[in-house]
Amino acid sequence: MARFLNFVSLPILSSICVLCLFQLDSNVVSADQLGEDVENQADNYGTRNVERGILPHEYDEQLNPWHGSGFPDTTTIQLVKPDPATHKRLIMVEENVKLLHRIVQPVVTIAVVGKFHSGKSFLMNQLMGKSKGFGIGPFVRPETMGIWMWGKPMNMQLPSGLDVSVVFLDTEGFAANNVTENYDAKIFAVSTLLSSYLIYNSVKIIDQSDIDYLELLARRTQLFALRSQMSKAKWTDDFNHDLLSFPPLIWVVQDFVQMTVGGETPTEWLHRLMKTHTRENDDYDISLLSIFKQVDCHTLFLPAVTKDLLTDLSKASEQDLTVDYKNERDHLIQKLRSGILPKEKNDQPITGPELASLMTILVDAANDGSLAQVPSRWNVFLERLEATATEDCLRFYEAELAAQLTKRNNEPVNAATLMIWHDAVKLKSFKLLDQLLLGLGNAMEEAAETLSRDIASKYHWINEMNEKKIKLKMSETHHRIELEVENKLGELTLPVKTSELEAVMLQVLADAERTYGLIIADLINAETLIQHQTQLKGSVQRLCDSVVLKNSKALEGVMNTAIQKAVEKFRGHSKNSNDTPRSPAMIQHLIENAVAHATKVFDAESVIAIEELSYTAFASLLRSRLTEEEKFLHKQNAELVKNLAQSQVKTLLARLRDQTSPVHMPLPKNESELTSKLNVEMERCQLLFAEALGDFTELPLYVEHVQLLKKDMLVLAQLRKQENVEAYTREVEVPLRMAKQVIQISEEKYSTIFALTQFMRRICLLNLNEGKPKEWPADLKYDIINHFIETDSNLQKIIQSRKGFWSTIVGFFQWLLWLVGVQ
């Protein structure tokens, strides 16, 4: 507010404007000079649909004039940055501004301004139809510094048929820490005068401070533009003041969940707020309606309902956005499409080089101090008394008039009544002067003139004091009524239905207006009374708005509590009292039953809020919470099924191990009989597993554990077969020992591993073909021989001794000859 009061002395601005003219660069570069690398492309321009946004849908990438033009396609470009040392001056990023010279067709500029972290960058991304555009920060520090544009201007065709390039500008937010109001004014002035359409962004609600600040910035920018026009000699010879005209303004209120009064549209609501706006200083009157070509208002609902997304909206996809938000956003896009027009110079739309020149001039002018504030001052005039007679008569006048006021207990009186008293006492004062100066001739005339001036001055002072008393009386009455209204509103037990609260508000407003009129009507004229009653209504309305906000929060608290109770009811009805998994059908039945009970609890607990605008959002939030609970139930049940499956696998493997142990299946055993026995036991284990988890056969983890069981059983079966071979090996221990002796005697004859192992197998087979093993299957005998060779340490040492490069080469050829039957 202190920053605002520094600017309130607007009536004296016109007297000093000529002292604040800033220097502008006289060598402005023309479009012909700056567009030499963009030759004759305008006739081939098409239109492109960039995801979703302000541009029309019919757009051909091959006809895109920016294809290969040097503009970044998927990033933002900083055009203006703050001075890093002081953050008070603006600095042009020249290499980026030069990119504007490539725009040879008419250019339309859409800029957004507003307080920092009010959602400007997210709004611009939505208008451009980009999920990832201007940077969005989840932290409390400001993110955007200076003025940025989306890298590639977007091409579209206006309803008039004119092809234009659309440049989107995102700006540094106002009221950031350690940033001066004068710096905010520079950002606002440059962005406003560059824009074809200006978006002022705010959050939640429009209050008096928002209007105050915007009016302040707009008025300072208006004076800035006037001074720029007065310095037109600094421009090119064909200077046209239309370049410094104000664009249409649309005030966007994001996260808006309130309701306007009496079915007002957002624009009607804003206009009413501006017309009934109470200012800190009555000595001036700023009107946004008289500064901007057009002033509209558009509200946007919450874009998302989860904390994670609201904290960082850069994570939100189109599907994450609320339906209400998308509908209102699309309506805003249509409004912008139908309203944007390029800035003009000499009745011709400007192009990129002219936009770059205009930006340069505005930044230089802003830095030269044309936005400096003008302090207010008060002038007090005092006059000295001239003669003793005049002083006596003046004291008489003062005493008589004071006596009249004393009879009224020094209360303020109507201005007409005070004038009647003044005229009567003044007449008596001149009669007294005439008696005191009888016969003095010219002295009488000079004294009368002096007395007349002194009485006029005194009356002016008394009248001024009376007016101050009137103002004080009005202020006290205003304040007392505000306190009474505040007490009355404080007696309300919140929450209540919004419709009921609105009825109370209307009655409070009417009572306040009537009470104020009864006390003040005799002191001021009807027109002034109406003005002050309007101010009172504005103050009372703000108190009412505060209660409405508290009531909204209370209603939200009721609905949040209802959601919590509903979720608890859901958990109570779906709780699993033991560790036994439930079948999918049972789970589904429990969920449906729990959802029904939870919904019933929510409806009962939030019945007071069922007519509220936010009720639908909280109902959606409940559904989201219940969906999360359902997922948790399924996950919990799946874990129990997994535990059961793992337990069954472990139990059945233990059973298989027991059923195939030597106690139940002595070894050695005929291989086919062993295989049959193992297959029977494994099939039985699979059947037992299916019986234990029969309700969960459709689950993926069922198949996984069946495969795991099969794998583990096959490992165990292989182990049993290996044990069977070992048992057979023990049966032929004597012949194998004899074969080993023969091998050890003749092993020197074989120099390669291949020849040696072939010799070992032949000797072992000859010994096994005698006696009882003779009738054994060949495969069994080969398995016994291989097992014997692999497990006998002495034979392995003989084999290892044949390793070597030359032995390996020779062995390889021996193997080849063996394959073809030569050896």
C-alpha positions, 0 to 999 in steps of 0.5 A: 500500500505504501508503494501505491500511496507514493503515486497518488498525486496524479493531478500535478503530473501534467505540469511536469511531464515535459521535464521527464522526456526520455531519450530515444534512439534515433537510428531506428532500423526499418523492416527492409533493412532488417528482413534481408534473410526472409525473402518473399516467403509471405505468399507461401505461409500456411497455418499450423495446429500446434498440439492444441491452443489458440491457433486454428487446426488447419496447418501444414508443417511444409508450409510453415514459414519458420521451418529452418528460419533459425527459431528454436522449435521447442524452447523459450527465448529471453528477449529482455532480462533484468540487470543482474547487479541491481534488478532495477534496469531492463537489458535487451538480449540483442541476439534473441531480439534479432530473431524478430527481424525474421518476421516479415508478415504482420505480427500479433503479440499476446502478453501476460502480466501479473503477480509472481507465481500466479500461474502466468506461464501455465496459462500461456502454455495452455493458450499455446496448446503446449504441455511443455512450454514456458517453465513452471516452478513448484518452489516459492521463488520466482521462476521467470525473469524479464520478458520471454517469448515462445521460440517459434512464432505461430502462424494463423489467419485472422477472421479478416483473412489476414495471415499473421505471426502470433508471438506469445510473451511471458513476463516476470511476476510483480511483487516479488521479494527485493524487486521494486515497484518501479521495476514492475512498472517497467515490465508492465509498460513495455509488455502493455505497449508491445501487446496486441492483446494483454492478459492480466492474471490473478488468482482466486478473487479480485480484491481492492488491492488488485484493482489499485495496483493495476490502475496504478500501473496502467496510469503510469504506463499511460503517462509513459506513452504520452511522454513517448509521443511528446518525444516523437522526434526521436522516432522515424519521420513516419512516427505514429502514436497508434504504436503506443496505444493500449491494447484490449485487456482481459483479466483472467482469474485462475483457481476461481471457485466462487459464484458471482452475485445475481448471475453476473458474467465475469466481465459484468462483475469486474466492471461493477467492482471498478465502478464501486471501487473505493480508493485511498485518495479521493483526489484523483480518479483512475479508470481502466475502462478509459485507458484500455480499448476494452476490458474483459474478465474471464474465470478459470476453475482449478486445473487439477485437484491433487496436491502433487499436480497443483504443486507442479502443474508441469506434470499435468497432462491434458487428461489430468486437467479438470473438465471445468477448467478445460471448458473455460480455457477453451472458451478463453481461447475462442475469445482471444481468437476472435479478438486479436488484431496486429498493432498498426503504424500508418494504418498498416500492420507492423512486422517483426523488425518494427516490433523489435524497434518498438521494444528497443525504444520502450526498454531504453525509455523505461530505463531513462526514468520516464516511469519515475513517481511524482510526489504530492504536496500540500499548499497552505495559505495564511494571512496576517491581520492588519489593524487593531479594529480589524483584529477586534472585529475578526475576534468578534466574528470568531466568538459569535460563530463559535457560540453558534457551534457550541450550541450544537456541541461542536458537532458538524452542521450542514454547509447551508446552515453554516453559511446562514450563520456566517452571513449574519455574524459577518454583517454584525462584524462590519457594523462594529467595524463601522462604529470603531472607524467612524469618520476615518474615510479611506482607512474604513475602506482598507480595513473593510477590505482587509476584514472581508479577506480575513473573515473569508479566510476564517470562514473558509477555515471554519467551513473546512474544519466543519467539512473535516468534522463531517468527514470524520463523522462519516468516517466514524459512522462508516467504521461503526457500521462496519464494526456492527456488520462485522459483529453481526456476521461474526454471530453466524455459525459457519458453515451455512448454505451459500444461498442462505448466506447471500440472503443475509448479506443482502439484508446486511448491505441494505441495513448498513445503507439505511443506517448511514443515510439516517445519520449523515443525510442532514450533513451532505447533499444527496449526490455526495450521500450516494457516493459515500453510501456506495463506498460503505457498501463496498466496504461492507461487501468486502466484509461479506466477501471475507465471510463468504470465503470463510464459509467456503473454507468451512464448507470445504472442511465439511466435505474434507471431513466427509471424505475422510469418514467415507474412506474410513467406512470403506476401510471398515467394510473391506478390512481383511481380519485374517491373512487368508486371500480372498477370491476376485469375485469376493473382493469385487463384492466387498468393494461394491458394498464398501463403496456404497456405504462410503458414498452413503456416509459422504452424502450424509456428512456433506448434505449442507454443501450439496448445492455448492459449486465445489461439491462436484469437485469433492465428490470426484475427489472421493471417487479418486480416494476410493479408487486408491483404496480399491487398488490397495485392497487388490494389492494387499490381496495379491500379496496374500495370494503370493504368500499362499502360492509360495507356501504351497510351492515350498510344502509341495516340494518338501512332499515330493522330496519325501515321497521320492526319498530312499525311504519310499523309493529305494535305489537303484531303480529301473530308469523307466520305473523311476521316471514314471514314479517321479512323473506321478509324484510331480503331477500329484503336486501340481494337482494339489497346487491347483486345488489350493489356489483354484480361485486364483488361476486367472491371476498372472502370479498363479502361472508364475508359481506353477512354472516355479513349482515345475522348475523346482520339481524338475531339478529335484527329479534330476537329482533323483536320477543322478542319485540313481546313477550313483547307486548303479555305480556302486553296484559295479564298483569292482568292474570299474576299479579293474577298468581303472587299473587297465587305463592307468597302465595304458594311458601313456599311449594316448596324447590327447584328451579326446583319444584318452576319454574314448579309450576310458569309455571303451575299457569301462564298457568292456568291463560292464558287459560282463556279469550282471551289468551286461543286461543293463540298458546302454544309456544307463551304462554310458551314464555310469561310465561318464559319472565314474570318469567325472568323479574319479580324481585319479582319472581326472588328473590323467585327463588334465595332464593332456591339456595343451595347445598342440594336444587340443589341435590334434584332438580336434582332428581326431574328433573330426575323423571320428565323426566321419567314421574314419577312426 
